Amino acid sequence: MKNKEIDQLLNDHVIVIYDGVCGFCDTSIQFILKQKPTDKLRFVSFQSDLGKEIRTQLNINDDLDSIIFVEGDHYYKKSKAIFKIFGHVQSNWRHMKYLRFIPSPISDFVYSIIAKYRYRIQQNSCSILSIEERKLFI
């Protein structure tokens, strides 16, 4: 994609960049999909070409220990990214966005513990996405 196309994508959507080879991350994305995400939310794998282009354009380092939430030309990592994502679901889980008021050192500490062990959490099967869910992946 060209920079203009990425700019347009970032203007039209909020993007979740996630580790596409992590079973725990995949399970987390599947959970988000079940929470009725808004039309504005899109997902892209950290390892994909588009994921790399977005990270390059926004000068996001190659830090695989965090999910990344991109909103316009701003991005959020770790627990702040999670809280932003919850702001874009339509289930009762949307109230989790208010946890953003927990000081980052505390919420990021908890996030880091989970991230440290995430590869040990294995998913034994692949999910089949509905047509509606497929539209959320770019």
N, C-alpha and C positions, 0 to 999 in steps of 0.2 A: 504494500500500500504506500501511496505517496503521503507526505506530511500533511497535505490539505485534506486527504481522505481520513487520516487519523484524527486531525483536528475536528473534522465534522463528526466523526464517531464519538469523540470525547465530549463534544457539545450536545449531542443527542442522547447519550447514554452515560450511565455510571458503569464502570468496568471492574469486575473482580478477576484478578490475576491469581491463579492458584497452581500448586504443584501437581501436574498431570500424572505423575508416576507414583504419587503417595496414596495408598489405600484409604488412610484416614481423611485426607483432603477430599478425595472423591466421595466418601461417605458424607462428609460435611456439605459438599455441594448438593448431593442428593437430598439431604435434610432441608437445605434452603429451598430447593425446588418444590418440596412438599408444603412449604409455608406460603404459597401463592405470591411469588415475587412480582413486583410492579413491572410494567412494560419497559421501564427505563433501565432495569438491571440487565447486564450482559456478563457472560463468563468467557474467559480465554485462558488457555493453559500457559504457564510460565515458559514451557519449552517450545511453544509454537512460534512460527515466524512473526505473527502479529503481536504476540506477547512480548517478544524480543524488541520489535519495532516501537511499541508503546513505551517500554522501559527505557530504551535508548533515547527516544524523543523527550521523555520527562526526567532523564538522568537518574533513573532508579537503578541502584546497584544490583548485582547478580546474587542477592541474598536469598537463598532458598529456604530459610527458616521462618518465613513469614508469608501469610496471605497478604495481598495488596489490594486496596480499594482505591480506584481512580475516579475522581470527580473533577471534571474540567482539567485544569492544569495543576491540580493538587492531588497528592496521594497520601494514603494512610496505611500504616503497617501494624502488624500484631493485633493487640486487643482493640485499638482504635478502629482498625479496619473491620473487625468483627461487629463492633457496635454500629458502624456505618451501614453494614450489610443489613442488620436487623431493622434499620430505618427504612428499608426498601422491601419489606415483606408485609403481607396483608393479614397474616394470622395474629393470634395473641402474642406470638413471639416478638412482634414489633416493639413491644414494651421493653424488651431487653436493651434497646438503644439508649435508655436512660442510665444504663450502667457506665456510660461514657464519663460520668461525673466521678467515678472512682479514679483516684490518682494513677497516672500511667505507670509509675514504678511498681505499684501493687498489681494492677491488671496485667501488665506486660510480664511480670514475674510468673504469674499463673499460666499465661499464654506460653512462655518459654519452656516451662516444665512439660506442657502437653506437646509442644513442637519437638522437644528433645526425644520423646518416645514415640512419635507418630508413625515411624516406619515399622514399629513392632506391632502396630494395630493393623491386622490384615483383613482385607475384604475378600471373601472367597468367591464372589460372583460379580459379574458385571450387570449393571442396570440397563434396561432398555428404555430409552427416552421416548416420550410421546412426541408427536409432531409439534405441539405447543412448546414443549421443553426444548426441543432441538433448535427452535428459533432464538433461544436465549444464549446460544453458544456461537461465538464468532471466531 
